[in-house]
Amino acid sequence: MNTRRSFYIILLLLITGSVALAQPLPLTDADLARRYNFIHPVYNRIFNSNGLDSFYEKLFRLRQAGKGVVSIVHIGDSHVQGDFMTARVRQSFQQYFGNAGRGLVFPHRLAGSNPPDDILTSSPVKWQLNRLAHPELPLTPGIGGFVIRSLASTASFSISLKPVNGQPQTFTQIKVFVDDNRSNGWILEPNTGEAPYLLRREDADSLNYIPVRLGIPSSSITLSSLPSASAKEFYGVSMENDSAGVLVHTIGVNGARYDHYVQSSLFWQQLPALNADLYIVSMGTNEAQRSVFKGAEFEQQVTAMIKRIKEISPNAAILITTAPDSYKGKVANPVLRQLNQALAAYCNNQQIALWDLFRISGGSGSMLRWIQRGLVNRDRVHYTVEGYRLQGDLLWNALALGYNSWWEGKFKSH
């Protein structure tokens, strides 16, 4: 059996769950359908999948060469901010293609918001805050969709990564996103006892971040500002390592809509630093809170978002996802149904890759079945941890199926 055919069969076995692994991959669609009989696995695939060919090619090269990094950036609203869905995708990709690090992290607790459950933060001072869902406020959010600001002469905070599945999360390379005030400086201290690093913006004039390479792998850092009368602003930090593999960056903001991201200029200035090979865009729930759906206006906002992505990352693939079902009061939100139908039509017209979660999960009114299984929070808009992890398993399976189909086409062409 030649090497390429062997690789394909191994990957296919992994996706179908036929090979026992120390850390099993998410359930297959068949398993999920037996366990959750209200989902529709027949729809769980990537539509307009040719749009992901460049991404699949990069994954293939990564696996074959055993070197390099493939970067995924998942942009969205509150469904994404908690990272439960995206974490499943991250863990699955990294289990097979290699772990290149945790990716973008923000201290949400210091901004009065909910963080991913593998992030711990603390600070002895209070911070001003904002997120891009509130463009009317004076503080400008950055790459993570948030900003924290301190007026204290010195300010500090710590960020730690908790173990995942019993395995520590460490990093050796850091991209620190801070304000560009040249009078400000920061001290970065790893938790390894390694000597502190002095960070200044003038040392990275050509970048939108300050790069740091640690001498010892670390799982925690403390950032402290040098004494200064100027305000200190922090936007996020990408925690990476020296291993070949996949990075999955989570950028989720409670209350966010397409137009909020489009209007956030600093976000677009800093976003290229993540070197995305694939953007996953997941929004629509907040747009659907309006009483009337304005299709032309919504399409304009989506178009503007895609245009901005293509401007900063012309070689990256783009995948749009529809929003899951939600309720308004005691009934399914009818605007959400209209919005998702319009979003699917837009993707088909523009030949943009689409993952139709709304249809996969059962469509309008399907949330009742999710509620009955304890997969939905009391607000009937957000899902439980298990609900989001189910969605993450479905997304991984769709991407894995797309990769297998792409690889089979490549194999047959040779």
Sequence and secondary structure as in RCSB ss.txt:
>XXXX:A:sequence
MNTRRSFYIILLLLITGSVALAQPLPLTDADLARRYNFIHPVYNRIFNSNGLDSFYEKLFRLRQAGKGVVSIVHI
GDSHVQGDFMTARVRQSFQQYFGNAGRGLVFPHRLAGSNPPDDILTSSPVKWQLNRLAHPELPLTPGIGGFVIRS
LASTASFSISLKPVNGQPQTFTQIKVFVDDNRSNGWILEPNTGEAPYLLRREDADSLNYIPVRLGIPSSSITLSS
LPSASAKEFYGVSMENDSAGVLVHTIGVNGARYDHYVQSSLFWQQLPALNADLYIVSMGTNEAQRSVFKGAEFEQ
QVTAMIKRIKEISPNAAILITTAPDSYKGKVANPVLRQLNQALAAYCNNQQIALWDLFRISGGSGSMLRWIQRGL
VNRDRVHYTVEGYRLQGDLLWNALALGYNSWWEGKFKSH
>XXXX:A:secstr
  HHHHHHHHHHHHHHT S  SS     HHHHHHH TTS GGG S BTGGGGHHHHHHHHHHHHHS  EEEEEEE
ESHHHHT HHHHHHHHHHHHHH B EEEEE  GGGGTS   TTEEEE SS  EEEETT TTSSS   TTSEEEEE
 SSS EEEEEE  BTTB   EEEEEEEE   TT EEEEEETTS   EEEEGGGGTTSSSEEEEEEEEESEEEEEE
 S SS EEEEEEEEE SSSEEEEEEEE TT  HHHHHH HHHHHHGGGG  SEEEEE  TTGGGSSS  HHHHHH
HHHHHHHHHHHH TT EEEEE     EETTEE HHHHHHHHHHHHHHHHHT EEE HHHHTTSTTTHHHHHHTT 
B TTSSSB HHHHHHHHHHHHHHHHHHHHHHHHHHHHH 
